[in-house]
Amino acid sequence: MPKMKTNSSAKKRYKFTGTGKAKRAFAKKSHILTKKTTKNKRNLRGTTVIDKTNMIGLKRLMPYGGK
């Protein structure tokens, strides 16, 4: 059986931690920033861990990522 391909858009959006959890950036941070408050934009910085219900689909998109 041939190797599975990793989804290119997923590998750009998600990184895996050492324990196998996936990190993602917050949405709504790319454009139309003038109407968002400074506090809102500040809170959109950084990363968060994705929910475990979404890990099933991510494992299908990135078969060799994580543990």
Helices and strands as residue ranges (DSSP letters): H 8-13, E 15-16, E 22-25, H 38-43, E 47-49, H 52-61
